[in-house]
Amino acid sequence: MKLIDCIDTQAARLAQAGLFFGHGTTNAFDEAAWLALWRLGLPLDALDEHEERELTGAESAAITALVDERISTRKPAAYLTGEAWLQGVPFTIDERAIVPRSFIAELIADASIDPWLNPASRRVLDLCTGNGSLAVLAAMAWPDVAVDALDLSVDALAVATLNVERHDLTSRIRLLQGDGLAGAEGPYDLILCNPPYVNSASMAALPAEYLAEPELALAGGRDGMDFIRELLRAAPAALNDDGVLVLEIGNERQHFEAAFPTLEVVWMDTSSGADQVLLVTKENLL
């Protein structure tokens, strides 16, 4: 069997199983390709180059077994492979931390945040860092800054440590443990935050793939704003005078605007539209 035919077969199985895709892929074919290429030890962007490859019986069986595991456990594929990619950068991941998928990564990569930064900016905080992916991307994008990566979860910070070491950034990224900004050591020029923001009704309806992730990284209370309320209250003291906060809120814009009706923010354009990530200055927070 050729690799492309194997992927087509496995994609059909994934689709028929009614799985949810949203942890690195958006459809059954891409998920099947990811699992197959990973199992074969091939680059995840090399399908075109290898699609006509004839698989051995053992290779086909190994891919089938991995897809079996994806279907039976309903765990995100990233937890099965131990790796996730964000803006083309690979990150180690396991069930101690949420699978990285923040739209803030796009804004770092395309320099959308840069015009809001003082050219002399030197300190960045990645709050709710999880596996450390945004901290790593920030350190790569802004080589003159020092990054603090903070999380409440000791388990998540253990995964973040693996990624900071993986990308040889131990001299520029400092890992901190604490509850929100109470654990920070500011002031900062920029705070990046992809916090728990899923409202309670949405939490109750989450697919199994999301329930495989740490609830601490997802649940934001009745309206999803529990963590964010405290963050916005404490943020001015953690920011330099011209500092800015970049905050991801997912599908909770309606709840955000209901909770903070007078707060002036800038909605940032991402691949999912202009209602997932916002930017707010210290001046407006005050």
N, C-alpha and C positions, 0 to 999 in steps of 0.2 A: 504494500500500500504506500502511495506517495504521501508526503507530509501534508500537503494541502487537502488531500482527501480525508486523511485522519482528522484534521482540524474541522473540516466540514461535518464529519460524523459526530465529533464530540460537541461541536456547537449546537447541533440538533438536539443532542441529549441534554445539554445545559438549558436550552430554551424550553424543552418539554418538561423539565423538572420545576419550572416556575421560580428560578432563582432570582435574586435581586443583584443588579450590577450597579456599582457606584463607588467602588473602592480602587479605582485605577482604570477601569474600563466602563463602557456604557452599554455593551451589547454582548450577546452570547459568542459571536464569532471572535471578537477581540479577546474575550476571556479565554476561549479555547486556544487561541494562538499563543497567548501569554503562557498558559500552563504547558502547552506542548513544547514551545521553544525553551522554556526554563528547564523542563525535564530532560531535554536533549543537550543542555549546556550551550545553547546557541544564543547569540545576542537577540534581545527582544525586538530590535528594529530590523532584523535580517530575514524576515519571512520571504520577501521577493527573491532573495538570493538562494534560498534553500527549499522553496515550496515543492520543487520537483524531486527532491531527495527521496529515494526509496528507503522505507523504514524496515528494520528487521522485526521479526516477531516479538522479540524482547522489548524493543523500543515502543512498539505499538501497545504492548501490554502495560508498560510502565506509564505511558500517557493515559491510558484508560483507567488505570488504578488511581492516578492523581485526580482525574475528573470524577471518579467514583467518590473519592474523599470530599471533593468540593460539594458534590450533591448531597452526600449523606450527613455531613457536618453543618452545612450552610455557613461555614466560616469564610470570610473574605479570602480571595486567592492569595493576597499578600501574606496572610498568616501561614499559608501552606508553603509558600516559597521562601519566606523569611526576608523578603525584599520588596520594596516599593520604590517607584520613581516619581520625582517631582521636578518639573522643568528640566528633564533630561538627566537629573542627578540621582544616583542610586542611594537608597537608605535602607539600613537594616531595620527590621520591624518584627515584633512578636506581640503576643496577646497582653503584654504588660502595658502597651501604649496604643493609642488610637491610630488607625491607618492614616498616614499623612495625605491630605487632599485639599489643602487650603488654597483659596483663590488669592490670598495675599502673596503666594509664591509668584503668581503672574505679575503682580504689581511691582515686585522686586525685580523680576527678570526684564520687564519692559521699561523700567526706569520711571514709572508713573508717580512714584513717591518722591523721586529726587527733587523736583521743583519746589517741594514744600520744605526741604531740609536746608538749614543753614550750611553754607559751604564748609564751615568749621566744625560740623557735627563729628563727634568722636565716640559717643556712647549710645548703644542701642540695647533695648530690653526685648527679648522674646518671652512674653508672659503666657503661661499655659503651654510650655514648649513641647510637651509630649515627647516624641522621639527625637526632638532637636532639629527637625528639618528646616524650619524657618530660620533658626539661628545660624545654621550652616549656610543657607542661601544668602542671608544678610552679610555674613562675613565674606563670602565669595564676591558679592556685588559691590561692597564698600570696603576695600582693602585697608583703609585708614581707621576703621572703627574697631572698638572693642565691644563684644557682645556678651551680655548676661542672658542666660537661658534659665528660666525659673518655672518650677512646677510644684504642686502640692504632693504629687505622687512620687514616692521614692522609687517605685518600680519603673515608672516612665523615665525617670532620670537615669536609671541604669541603662535603659535602651539608648537614651540620648548620649550617654558617655561613649557607647559603641560607635555612634555616628560621628561625634566630634573627633574621636581617635581615627576612625576610618578615613576622614578627609583631612587629617593632619592639621587640625585647628585648635589643639589644646592650648596653644599660647595666646589665642585670641578669643576663645569662648570660655566663659566661666559658668559653671552649673551651680544653681542655687535652689534650695528647697524651702518652700514656705507657702502660706495661704494668701494668694493674691498679692497685692502690692505691699502687704505687710512683710513679705519676705525679700523685697527688692532693696537694692543699695544704690539709689539714684543720687542726684537727678540725671535724667536721660534726655537726649535730643530727640529720640524716637522710641515709642513703645509700639511693638507689634503684638496683637493679641487675637488668637482664635480660641475663644473660651467655650465652656459649656453653655449652649444657648437653646437647646431643644425644649419647647414647651411641653407641659405634662401630657396634654392630649396627643401630641405627636409622638412622645415617648411611648405611650401605650399602644401605638399603632406601628411601631418600627418593625421592619423585616428582621428576620433572624440574623442576617449578616451584621446589622448594627448592634444587636443584642450580644454579639460575640465580643464587642469592644468594651472597654472599661466604662461603666455607667457614669463615673465621676467626670469623664471627659465630654459627656453629652448632655446630661440633664441640667436644665436651667431653671427649674421651678415652674410654677403655674403658667406664667406668660413667657418663660425663657429668659427673663431679665434679672434673675436673682444675683448672679455673679456680676453682671454688667452694672447694676445700680451701685454696688460698692466700688467697682472699678472707676466709674466716672466721678464718684465722690472723692476718691483718693488720688486720682491721676494728676491733678494740678501740682500737688506737692512733690510728685515723682518726676516732673518734667522741668527742663530748663525753660527760661522765659519764652523762647521761640520754638519750644518743643511741640511735637504733634503725636497724636495717638491714631494708629490705624487698627480698626476693629472689624472683625468678621462677625456677621450675625445670621448668615444663612438665609432661610426663608422667613425670618422674623421681623421684617421691616415694619409691618403693621403694628406689632407689639412694641417695637422700639419707639416708634413715633407716638404711640399712645402713652408710653412711660415717660418720654422726654419731649413733650410737645413744643417746648420753646428753645431747645438746643439746636444751634445752627451747625450743620455738618455738611461735608462734601461727599456725595456718593460717587464711588470710583467705578469706572468701566472695567468689567471682567468678561470672560468668555460666557458667563452665565447672566450677563446683563449688569445693570447699574443699581442693584438693590441688595447685593450680598455683602459688600464691604464699604465701610465709611471711614472718612478721615475727619478728625476734629482737632483744632488747635487748642493749646493751653488757654489762650485768650478767651476763646468761646466757652471752654469748660468753666472758667471763672465767672 
